[in-house]
Amino acid sequence: HIPIGVMWLYWILLVLLLLALLRRLLRGSSSPNPFSADCRRPPAPLVTDKDVRKKVIKQAFSAAKVPENLDAVVIGSGIGGLAAAVLLSKAGKRVLVLEQHGKAGGCCHTFSKKGFEFDVGIHYIGQLGERSLMRFLVDQLTEGQLQWSKMPSVFDAVVLGEPGNGKTYRLYSGNKEYVEGLKKQFPDEAVAIEKFVRLVKVIRVAQGTTHMVILKMVPVPLVKFLSRTGLLAWFSPFFKMTSRSLTDVVNELTTNEELRAVFSYIFPTYGVLPASTSFSLHAILVDHYMEGAWYPRGGPSEIAFHTIPVIKQAGGAVLTKAAVQSILVNADGKACGVSVQKGQDLVNIFAPIVISDAGIFNTYERLLPAEIRTLPDIQAQLHMVDHGISGLSVFIGLNGSKEELGLEGTNYFIYSHQNLDEAMNCFFTASREEAAENIPILFVTSPSSKDPTWQERYPGKSTLCILALAQYEWFEEWKEETVQKRGAEYESLKNAMVESILKTVLKLYPHLEDKIECISSGSPLTNQHYIASPKGELYGAAHSISRLQAEATAILRSQTCVPNLYLTGQDICLCGFMGALQGAVLCASAVLQRNLYSDMLRLWRNSPANNSKKKD
């Protein structure tokens, strides 16, 4: 306990420090402002011509295509890399984005098989209402060309037990509808439901994500002072709750096992089991979807298709099949470019700024020179994080429209047992053969049912995407084998898991069995190959309770101890599309040495939509 007099002294000192810091963060910068003008324009018609799209998102690397006089080079074309490149491009910088895969987009890309299109990572996104700040940011990055479709009112459904025999609970979009929907399904648990939602709203009102962003922009010594004195927990409910696990909080609210499961069901969207999840992180995700969910019209590949032209307009380029082998560091210890594998040759590309969207493990453990990897600051950051969870994906192509097949835009989370921690721990400690027969959690979604342009593009067809969590170690012995040529034992293990998954899916949709035209699947090694996840991670570094602590939050920032080297993407802030996007804004802010959040807020507040809202 801190004496009252000392506490008041701390508060006075804190206020003075924050006032000085705010002046520093908000003052103008000599760098151009990417948000100097609202660049939205009426959306053009959807481009479906594959050759036209290929010219944008599948530009294979060659030395001749590298623009001259680069201002920055970005490793990786996930949304973290593309968004950082767009922000720099809008500030007049010439940026080259390099993607090791044959198609740009990272987890936003799609692939085709037997006449079907499948998405791999963008299943639904929240907080994209037309007047929301995040929608405004995405619109600025794509000049208003990326359009979104609202998902059904019931955006998620939770199945506890075997589909058809278990119980199904539905989550409704809208603050009031969300609460009332839960109360109708759990009529004896109104008090627990209200307490849960109140805790979520406390994190929202306290602007937990904003607090994370601020800690990544202020000096680390100040964060350590605030954290160690307890002052941070005083004014930030978000950081006060980061050490509380989801399981502990939920168990205090109710003894109803099914309601506990429904409170916790969304954990696969960030990949940490409830007992190891910070309640603060979970609250952000629950709040993220409380007003509903959206899906990109035309599919997730539209994200890359509409960001790349902005980079090209500024003289930059996005090139694929460009496997970066190393980050170049000059005699002064500064990052000065990258080395790209082209056939048997290495092509060196020089730029004064290097940005990595390849993740903290790839960047620090594989791409940096050996002598740099051992620097104390780099090792300290690596010791703060663990590899995130991996998964197995199944993609199913179906004959028939969504109406004919009775498919819906609602996502299904299917759990074999209501004690989610227990079920997942049994699964992860089982042998891979036992695990293949008893998969306790499935995420089932129909991308074709969420996209209103689907039937125009693929008439008479539909798709399902199923995601199961999995251990990388179950597949690790085949990591050196060539993709699609890993041998009979690997295929047998993967097929056993796919068959187990299909049995459950066909209990949810029993009428689809004779409608299946194609099945494709991907293991953790598939993620490792196509999106360069070191251990097949779905969401980069694990979003553990330790990573969410204030000091770790502050230290894991865009700036690195290597001058001119910056990080972007979900390892910098939070996971998923929106988390990676925040990483990009933080990265571009650091590179340009200006607070892009202030610039964006200023433009957003002055936008016509907000002005008309004020008049209303």
For each residue, the residues with C-beta under 8 A, 3 or more apart:
1:
2: 6 7 10 229 230
3: 6 7
4: 7 8
5: 8 9
6: 2 3 9 10
7: 2 3 4 10 11
8: 4 5 11 12
9: 5 6 12 13
10: 2 6 7 13 14 229 231
11: 7 8 14 15 231
12: 8 9 15 16
13: 9 10 16 17
14: 10 11 17 18 226 231
15: 11 12 18 19
16: 12 13 19 20
17: 13 14 20 21 222
18: 14 15 21 22
19: 15 16 22 23
20: 16 17 23 24
21: 17 18 24 25 218 219 222
22: 18 19 25 26
23: 19 20 26 27
24: 20 21 27
25: 21 22 217 218 595 598
26: 22 23 595 598
27: 23 24
28: 594
29: 33 592 593 594
30:
31: 91 592 593 594
32: 36 91 92 592
33: 29 36 91 594 599
34: 86 87 88 90 91 140 588 592 596 599
35: 90 140 596 599 600 602 603
36: 32 33 599 603
37: 603
38: 140 603 607
39: 90 140 143 144
40: 139 140 143 144
41: 143 144 145
42: 144
43: 144 145 147
44: 47 145
45:
46: 297 298 453 456
47: 44 52 53 305
48: 53 456 457
49: 52 53
50: 53 54
51: 54 55
52: 47 49 55 56
53: 47 48 49 50 56 57 301 305
54: 50 51 57 58
55: 51 52 58 59
56: 52 53 59 304 305 308 309
57: 53 54 103 104 105 109 301 304 305 308 318 320
58: 54 55 102 103 104 320
59: 55 56 65 104 317 318 319 320
60: 102 319 320 321
61: 65 98 319 320 321 322 340 342
62: 65 66 319 342
63: 66 342 347
64:
65: 59 61 62 317 319
66: 62 63 70 96 317 319 347 349
67: 70 94 96 315 316 317
68:
69: 94
70: 66 67 73 94 95 96 316 349 350 351
71: 88 93 94 95 351 352 353
72: 85 88 93 94 95 96 351 352 353 354 355 591
73: 70 95 96 97 98 337 338 349 351 353 354 355
74: 77 81 84 85 95 96 97 98 355 356 357 568
75: 81 98 324 327 338 354 355 356 357 358 363 367
76: 80 81 97 98 99 100 106 356 357 358 532 569
77: 74 81 82 97 98 99 101 104 105 106 304 318 320 357
78: 81 82 105 106 107 108 357 531 569 580
79: 82 83 106 107 108 303 569 577 580 581 584
80: 76 83 84 106 357 568 569 570 572 580 581 583 584 587
81: 74 75 76 77 78 84 85 97 106 355 357 568 569 584
82: 77 78 79 85 86 97 104 105 106 303 304 307 308 311 318 584
83: 79 80 86 87 141 307 568 580 581 584 585 588
84: 74 80 81 87 88 355 357 568 583 584 587 588 591
85: 72 74 81 82 88 89 95 97 307 311 316 318 355
86: 34 82 83 89 90 141 307 310 311
87: 34 83 84 90 91 141 584 585 588 592 596
88: 34 71 72 84 85 91 93 95 588 591 592
89: 85 86 92 93 94 95 310 311 313 314 316
90: 34 35 39 86 87 140 310 314
91: 31 32 33 34 87 88 588 592
92: 32 89 314
93: 71 72 88 89 314 316
94: 67 69 70 71 72 89 314 315 316
95: 70 71 72 73 74 85 88 89 311 314 316
96: 66 67 70 72 73 74 316 317 318 319 349 351
97: 73 74 76 77 81 82 85 104 311 316 317 318 319
98: 61 73 74 75 76 77 319 322 324 338 340 349
99: 76 77 103 104 105 106 318 319 320 321 322
100: 76 320 321 322 323 324 532
101: 77 104 106 109 320 321 530 531 532
102: 58 60 320 321
103: 57 58 99 109 111 301 320
104: 57 58 59 77 82 97 99 101 109 304 308 318 320
105: 57 77 78 82 99 108 109 110 300 301 303 304
106: 76 77 78 79 80 81 82 99 101 109 121 357 531
107: 78 79 120 121 122 531
108: 78 79 105 121 122 300 301 303 304 577
109: 57 101 103 104 105 106 120 121 300 301 304
110: 105 117 118 119 120 299 300 301
111: 103 117 118 120
112: 115 116 117 118
113: 116 118 395 397 518 520
114: 397 517 518
115: 112 397 458 461
116: 112 113 395 397 458 461 463 517 518
117: 110 111 112 299 457 458 463
118: 110 111 112 113 395 397 447 463 465 520
119: 110 122 123 299 300 301 447 465
120: 107 109 110 111 300 393 522 530 531
121: 106 107 108 109 300
122: 107 108 119 125 295 296 300 303 577
123: 119 295 411 443 445 447 465
124: 151 155 289 293 294 295 411 445 450
125: 122 128 148 293 294 295 576 577 578
126: 288 289 290 291 292 293 294 578
127: 132 134 135 288 291 578
128: 125 132 134 135 138 148 294
129: 132 135 291 292
130: 135 609
131: 135 136 609 610 613
132: 127 128 129 135 136
133: 136 137 600 601 604
134: 127 128 137 138 578 581
135: 127 128 129 130 131 132 138 139 148
136: 131 132 133 139 140 600 603 604 607
137: 133 134 140 141 581 585 600
138: 128 134 135 141 142 146 581
139: 40 135 136 142 143 144 146
140: 34 35 38 39 40 90 136 137 143 600 603
141: 83 86 87 137 138 307 310
142: 138 139 145 146 303 306 307 310
143: 39 40 41 139 140 306 310
144: 39 40 41 42 43 139
145: 41 43 44 142 306
146: 138 139 142 296 302 303 306
147: 43 296 297 298 302
148: 125 128 135 294 295 296 297
149: 294 295 296 297 450 451 452
150: 292 293 294
151: 124 155 173 292 293 294 295 409 410 450
152: 155 408 409 410
153: 172 173 174 177 292
154: 157 170 171 172 173 410
155: 124 151 152 171 172 173 289 292 293 409 410 411
156: 170 171 265 266 289 293 410 411 412 413
157: 154 168 169 170 171 410 411 412 413
158: 168 169 170 171 261 262 265 412 413 415
159: 163 166 167 168 412 413 414 415 508
160: 166 167 168 169 258 261 415 417 418
161: 165 166 167 415 416 417 418
162: 165 166 416 504 507
163: 159 166 414 504 507 508
164: 507 508 510
165: 161 162
166: 159 160 161 162 163
167: 159 160 161 258
168: 157 158 159 160
169: 157 158 160 182 185 258 262
170: 154 156 157 158 181 185 410
171: 154 155 156 157 158 178 181 182 262 289
172: 153 154 155 177 178 180 181
173: 151 153 154 155 177 178 289 290 291 292 293
174: 153 177 178 290 291 292
175: 178 179 197 290 291
176: 179 180
177: 153 172 173 174 180 181
178: 171 172 173 174 175 181 182 197 290
179: 175 176 182 183 193 194 197
180: 172 176 177 183 184
181: 170 171 172 177 178 184 185
182: 169 171 178 179 185 186 189 193 262
183: 179 180 186 187 189 190 193
184: 180 181 187
185: 169 170 181 182 262
186: 182 183 189 190 192 193 256 258 259 262
187: 183 184 190
188: 256
189: 182 183 186 192 193 254 256 259
190: 183 186 187 193 194
191: 194 195
192: 186 189 195 196 253 254 256 259
193: 179 182 183 186 189 190 196 197 259
194: 179 190 191 197 198
195: 191 192 198 199 253
196: 192 193 199 200 250 253 263
197: 175 178 179 193 194 200 201
198: 194 195 201 202
199: 195 196 202 203 241 249 279 283
200: 196 197 203 204 283 286 287 290
201: 197 198 204 205 287
202: 198 199 205 206 237 283
203: 199 200 206 208 237 238 241 280 283 284 287
204: 200 201 207 208 283 287
205: 201 202
206: 202 203 211 236 237 238
207: 204 210 211 238
208: 203 204 211 212 236 237 238 239 280 283 284
209: 212 213 284 573 574 582
210: 207 213 214
211: 206 207 208 214 215 236 238 239
212: 208 209 215 216 238 553 573 574
213: 209 210 216 217 573 582 586 597
214: 210 211 217 218
215: 211 212 218 223 550 553 554
216: 212 213 553 554 556 557 558 572 573 586
217: 25 213 214 557 586 589 595
218: 21 25 214 215 222 223 554
219: 21 222 223
220: 223 224 551 554 555
221: 224 225
222: 17 21 218 219 225 226
223: 215 218 219 220 226 227 232 550 551 553 554
224: 220 221 227 228 551 554
225: 221 222 228 229 231
226: 14 222 223 229 231 232 550
227: 223 224 230 232 239 549 550 551
228: 224 225
229: 2 10 225 226 232
230: 2 227 233 234
231: 10 11 14 225 226 234 235
232: 223 226 227 229 235 236 239 550
233: 230 236 239 240
234: 230 231 240
235: 231 232
236: 206 208 211 232 233 239 240
237: 202 203 206 208 240 241
238: 203 206 207 208 211 212 241 242 280
239: 208 211 227 232 233 236 242 280 549 550
240: 233 234 236 237
241: 199 203 237 238 244 249 278 279 280 283
242: 238 239 278 279 280 281 545 548 549 550
243: 278 545 549
244: 241 248 249 278 279 280
245: 248 249 274 275 276 277 278 279 545
246: 249 250 263 264 267 274 275 277 278 279 282
247: 250 251 264 274 275 277 421
248: 244 245 251 252 275 279
249: 199 241 244 245 246 252 253 279
250: 196 246 247 253 254 260 263 264 274
251: 247 248 254 260
252: 248 249
253: 192 195 196 249 250 260 263
254: 189 192 250 251 259 260 263
255:
256: 186 188 189 192 259 260
257: 260 261 418 419
258: 160 167 169 186 261 262 418
259: 186 189 192 193 254 256 262 263
260: 250 251 253 254 256 257 263 264 418
261: 158 160 257 258 264 265 415 418 419 420
262: 158 169 171 182 185 186 258 259 265
263: 196 246 250 253 254 259 260
264: 246 247 250 260 261 267 274 282 420
265: 156 158 261 262 413 415 420
266: 156 269 270 282 285 286 289 413
267: 246 264 270 271 272 273 274 277 282 420
268: 271 413 441 443 467 469
269: 266 285 576
270: 266 267 277 281 282 285 539 543 574 575 576
271: 267 268 388 389 391 469 537 538 539 542 543 575
272: 267 276 277 281 389 542 543 544
273: 267 276 277 420 421 424 425
274: 245 246 247 250 264 267 277 282 420 421
275: 245 246 247 248 421
276: 245 272 273 544 545
277: 245 246 247 267 270 272 273 274 281 282 543 545
278: 241 242 243 244 245 246 281 282 543 544 545 548
279: 199 241 242 244 245 246 248 249 282 283
280: 203 208 238 239 241 242 244 283 284 548
281: 242 270 272 277 278 284 285 543 548 574
282: 246 264 266 267 270 274 277 278 279 285 286
283: 199 200 202 203 204 208 241 279 280 286 287
284: 203 208 209 280 281 287 288 574
285: 266 269 270 281 282 288 289
286: 200 266 282 283 289 290
287: 200 201 203 204 283 284 290
288: 126 127 284 285 578
289: 124 126 155 156 171 173 266 285 286 292 293
290: 126 173 174 175 178 200 286 287
291: 126 127 129 173 174 175
292: 126 129 150 151 153 155 173 174 289
293: 124 125 126 150 151 155 156 173 289
294: 124 125 126 128 148 149 150 151
295: 122 123 124 125 148 149 151 409 447 450 451
296: 122 146 147 148 149 299 300 302 303 451
297: 46 147 148 149 302 451 452 453
298: 46 147 301 302 451 453 457
299: 110 117 119 296 302 447 451 453
300: 105 108 109 110 119 120 121 122 296 303
301: 53 57 103 105 108 109 110 119 298 304 305
302: 146 147 296 297 298 299 305 306
303: 79 82 105 108 122 142 146 296 300 306 307
304: 56 57 77 82 104 105 108 109 301 307 308 318
305: 47 53 56 57 301 302 308
306: 142 143 145 146 302 303 309 310
307: 82 83 85 86 141 142 303 304 310 311
308: 56 57 82 104 304 305 311 312 318
309: 56 306 312 313
310: 86 89 90 141 142 143 306 307 313 314
311: 82 85 86 89 95 97 307 308 314 316 317 318
312: 308 309 315 316 317 318
313: 89 309 310
314: 89 90 92 93 94 95 310 311
315: 67 94 312
316: 67 70 85 89 93 94 95 96 97 311 312
317: 59 65 66 67 96 97 311 312
318: 57 59 77 82 85 96 97 99 104 304 308 311 312
319: 59 60 61 62 65 66 96 97 98 99 322
320: 57 58 59 60 61 77 99 100 101 102 103 104
321: 60 61 99 100 101 102
322: 61 98 99 100 319 340 342
323: 100 340 341
324: 75 98 100 327 338 339 340 341 358 367
325: 338 339 340 341 346 367
326: 338 339 367 368 369
327: 75 324 335 337 338 339 354 356 363 367 368 369 562 565
328: 335 336 337 338 339 348 350 354
329: 333 334 335 336 368 369 372 562
330: 333 334 336
331:
332: 563
333: 329 330 372 562 563
334: 329 330 562 563 564
335: 327 328 329 353 354 562 563 564 565
336: 328 329 330 350 351 352 354 564
337: 73 327 328 348 349 350 351 354
338: 73 75 98 324 325 326 327 328 348 349 351 354 367
339: 324 325 326 327 328 346 347 348 349
340: 61 98 322 323 324 325 346 347 348 349
341: 323 324 325 345 346 347
342: 61 62 63 322 345 346 347
343:
344:
345: 341 342
346: 325 339 340 341 342
347: 63 66 339 340 341 342
348: 328 337 338 339 340
349: 66 70 73 96 98 337 338 339 340
350: 70 328 336 337
351: 70 71 72 73 96 336 337 338 354
352: 71 72 336 564
353: 71 72 73 335 564 566 591
354: 72 73 75 327 328 335 336 337 338 351 564 565 566
355: 72 73 74 75 81 84 85 565 566 567 568 587 591
356: 74 75 76 327 359 362 363 367 565 566 567 568
357: 74 75 76 77 78 80 81 84 106 567 568 569
358: 75 76 324 362 363 367 532
359: 356 362 363 532 533 534 537 540 541 569 571
360: 363 364 381 382 385 540 541 556 567 571
361: 364 365 366 382 385 387 534 541
362: 356 358 359 365 366 367 532 534
363: 75 327 356 358 359 360 366 367 368 567
364: 360 361 367 368 373 378 381 382
365: 361 362 368 373 382 534
366: 361 362 363 534
367: 75 324 325 326 327 338 356 358 362 363 364
368: 326 327 329 363 364 365 372 373 378 562
369: 326 327 329 372 373
370: 373 374
371: 374
372: 329 333 368 369 375 378 562
373: 364 365 368 369 370 378 379
374: 370 371 378 379
375: 372 378 379 561 562
376: 379 380
377: 380 381 560 561
378: 364 368 372 373 374 375 381 382 560 561 562
379: 373 374 375 376 382 383
380: 376 377 383 384 555
381: 360 364 377 378 384 385 555 556
382: 360 361 364 365 378 379 385
383: 379 380
384: 380 381 546 547 552 555 556
385: 360 361 381 382 541 542 544 547 556 571
386: 541 542 544
387: 361 472 534 535 537 541 542
388: 271 537 538 539 540 541 542 543 575
389: 271 272 469 537 538 539 542
390: 469 470 471 472 524 527 533 535 536 537 538
391: 271 467 468 469 470 524 527 536 538
392: 467 468 469 470 494 497 498 501 521 522 523 524
393: 120 465 466 467 468 521 522 526
394: 464 465 466 467 468 498 501 502 505 519 520 521
395: 113 116 118 463 464 465 466 519 520 521 522
396: 463 464 465 466 505 516 518 519
397: 113 114 115 116 118 461 462 463 516 517 518 519
398: 405 407 461 462 463 464 512 515 516 517
399: 460 461 462 515 517
400: 404 405 460 461 462 515
401: 404 405 455 459 460 461 462
402: 405 406 407 408 446 448 449 454 455 462
403: 406
404: 400 401
405: 398 400 401 402 462 509 511 512 515
406: 402 403 509 511
407: 398 402 446 448 449 462 464 509
408: 152 402 446 449
409: 151 152 155 295 446 449 450
410: 151 152 154 155 156 157 170
411: 123 124 155 156 157 443 444 445
412: 156 157 158 159 442 443 444 445 508
413: 156 157 158 159 265 266 268 441 442 443 444
414: 159 163 441 442 443 444 504 508
415: 158 159 160 161 261 265 418 420 423 440 441
416: 161 162 423 438 439 440 441
417: 160 161 420 422 423 440
418: 160 161 257 258 260 261 415
419: 257 261 422 423
420: 261 264 265 267 273 274 415 417 423 424 441
421: 247 273 274 275 424 425
422: 417 419 425 426
423: 415 416 417 419 420 426 427 440 441
424: 273 420 421 427 428 440 441 469
425: 273 421 422 428 429
426: 422 423 429 430 438 440
427: 423 424 430 435 438 439 440 441 469
428: 424 425 435 471
429: 425 426
430: 426 427 434 435 438
431: 434 435
432: 435 436 471 474 475 493
433: 436 437 493 496
434: 430 431 437 438
435: 427 428 430 431 432 438 439 470 471 474 497
436: 432 433 439 493 496 497 500
437: 433 434 496 500
438: 416 426 427 430 434 435 500
439: 416 427 435 436 442 468 497 500 501 504
440: 415 416 417 423 424 426 427
441: 268 413 414 415 416 420 423 424 427 468 469
442: 412 413 414 439 466 467 468 501 504 505
443: 123 268 411 412 413 414 466 467 468
444: 411 412 413 414 464 465 466 505 508
445: 123 124 411 412 450 464 465 466
446: 402 407 408 409 449 450 462 463 464 465
447: 118 119 123 295 299 450 451 454 463 465
448: 402 407 451 454 455 458 461 462 463
449: 402 407 408 409 446 454 462
450: 124 149 151 295 409 445 446 447
451: 149 295 296 297 298 299 447 448 454
452: 149 297
453: 46 297 298 299 456 457
454: 402 447 448 449 451 457 458 462
455: 401 402 448 458 459
456: 46 48 453 459
457: 48 117 298 453 454
458: 115 116 117 448 454 455 461
459: 401 455 456
460: 399 400 401
461: 115 116 397 398 399 400 401 448 458 517
462: 397 398 399 400 401 402 405 407 446 448 449 454
463: 116 117 118 395 396 397 398 446 447 448
464: 394 395 396 398 407 444 445 446 505 509 512
465: 118 119 123 393 394 395 396 444 445 446 447
466: 393 394 395 396 442 443 444 445 501 505
467: 268 391 392 393 394 442 443
468: 391 392 393 394 439 441 442 443 497 501
469: 268 271 389 390 391 392 424 427 441
470: 390 391 392 435 474 475 497 523 524 536
471: 390 428 432 435 474 524
472: 387 390 475 476 524 535 536
473: 476
474: 432 435 470 471 493 524
475: 432 470 472 478 479 490 493 523 524 525 536
476: 472 473 479
477:
478: 475 481 486 487 490 525
479: 475 476 525 528
480:
481: 478 485 486 487 490
482: 485 486
483: 486 525 526 529
484:
485: 481 482
486: 478 481 482 483 490 491 525
487: 478 481 490 491
488: 491 492
489: 492 493
490: 475 478 481 486 487 493 494 523
491: 486 487 488 494 495
492: 488 489 495 496
493: 432 433 436 474 475 489 490 496 497
494: 392 490 491 497 498 521 523
495: 491 492 498 499 521
496: 433 436 437 492 493 499 500
497: 392 435 436 439 468 470 493 494 500 501 521
498: 392 394 494 495 501 502 519 521
499: 495 496 502 503
500: 436 437 438 439 496 497 503 504
501: 392 394 439 442 466 468 497 498 504 505
502: 394 498 499 505 506 519
503: 499 500 506 507
504: 162 163 414 439 442 500 501 507 508
505: 394 396 442 444 464 466 501 502 508 509 512
506: 502 503 509 510 512 513
507: 162 163 164 503 504 510
508: 159 163 164 412 414 444 504 505
509: 405 406 407 464 505 506 512
510: 164 506 507 513
511: 405 406 515
512: 398 405 464 505 506 509 515 516
513: 506 510 516
514:
515: 398 399 400 405 511 512
516: 396 397 398 512 513 519
517: 114 116 397 398 399 461
518: 113 114 116 396 397
519: 394 395 396 397 498 502 516
520: 113 118 394 395
521: 392 393 394 395 494 495 497 498 526
522: 120 392 393 395 526 527 530
523: 392 470 475 490 494 526 527 536
524: 390 391 392 470 471 472 474 475 527 528 533 535 536
525: 475 478 479 483 486 528 529 536
526: 393 483 521 522 523 529 530 536
527: 390 391 522 523 524 530 531 533 536 537 538
528: 479 524 525 531 532 533 534 535 536
529: 483 525 526 532
530: 101 120 522 526 527
531: 78 101 106 107 120 527 528
532: 76 100 101 358 359 362 528 529
533: 359 390 524 527 528 536 537 538 540
534: 359 361 362 365 366 387 528 537
535: 387 390 472 524 528
536: 390 391 470 472 475 523 524 525 526 527 528 533
537: 271 359 387 388 389 390 527 533 534 540 541
538: 271 388 389 390 391 527 533
539: 270 271 388 389 542 543 570 575 576
540: 359 360 388 533 537 569 570 571 575
541: 359 360 361 385 386 387 388 537 547 571
542: 271 272 385 386 387 388 389 539 547
543: 270 271 272 277 278 281 388 539 547 548 574 575
544: 272 276 278 385 386 547 548
545: 242 243 245 276 277 278 548 549
546: 384 549 552
547: 384 385 541 542 543 544 552 553 556
548: 242 278 280 281 543 544 545 552 553
549: 227 239 242 243 545 546 552 553
550: 215 223 226 227 232 239 242 553 554
551: 220 223 224 227 554 555
552: 384 546 547 548 549 555 556
553: 212 215 216 223 547 548 549 550 556
554: 215 216 218 220 223 224 550 551 557
555: 220 380 381 384 551 552
556: 216 360 381 384 385 547 552 553 571 572
557: 216 217 554 567 572 586 590
558: 216 566 567 568 572 583 586 587 589 590 591
559: 566 590
560: 377 378 565 566 567
561: 375 377 378
562: 327 329 333 334 335 368 372 375 378 565
563: 332 333 334 335
564: 334 335 336 352 353 354
565: 327 335 354 355 356 560 562
566: 353 354 355 356 558 559 560 587 590 591
567: 355 356 357 360 363 557 558 560 571 572 583 587
568: 74 80 81 83 84 355 356 357 558 572 580 583 584 586 587
569: 76 78 79 80 81 357 359 540 572 580 583 584
570: 80 539 540 573 574 575 576 579 580 583
571: 359 360 385 540 541 556 567 583
572: 80 216 556 557 558 567 568 569 582 583 586 587
573: 209 212 213 216 570 579 580 582 583 586
574: 209 212 270 281 284 543 570 578 579 582
575: 270 271 388 539 540 543 570 579 580
576: 125 269 270 539 570 579 580
577: 79 108 122 125 580 581
578: 125 126 127 134 288 574 581 582
579: 570 573 574 575 576 582 583
580: 78 79 80 83 568 569 570 573 575 576 577 583 584
581: 79 80 83 134 137 138 577 578 584 585
582: 209 213 572 573 574 578 579 585 586
583: 80 84 558 567 568 569 570 571 572 573 579 580 586 587
584: 79 80 81 82 83 84 87 568 569 580 581 587 588
585: 83 87 137 581 582 588 589 596 597 600
586: 213 216 217 557 558 568 572 573 582 583 589 590
587: 80 84 355 558 566 567 568 572 583 584 590 591
588: 34 83 84 87 88 91 584 585 591 592 596
589: 217 558 585 586 592 593 594 595 596 597
590: 557 558 559 566 586 587 593
591: 72 84 88 353 355 558 566 587 588
592: 29 31 32 34 87 88 91 588 589 596
593: 29 31 589 590
594: 28 29 31 33 589 599
595: 25 26 217 589 598 599
596: 34 35 87 585 588 589 592 599 600
597: 213 585 589 600 601
598: 25 26 595 601 602
599: 33 34 35 36 594 595 596 602 603
600: 35 133 136 137 140 585 596 597 603 604
601: 133 597 598 604 605
602: 35 598 599 605 606
603: 35 36 37 38 136 140 599 600 606 607
604: 133 136 600 601 607 610
605: 601 602 610
606: 602 603 610 611
607: 38 136 603 604 610 611
608: 611 612
609: 130 131 612 613
610: 131 604 605 606 607 613 614
611: 606 607 608 614 615
612: 608 609 615 616
613: 131 609 610 616
614: 610 611
615: 611 612
616: 612 613
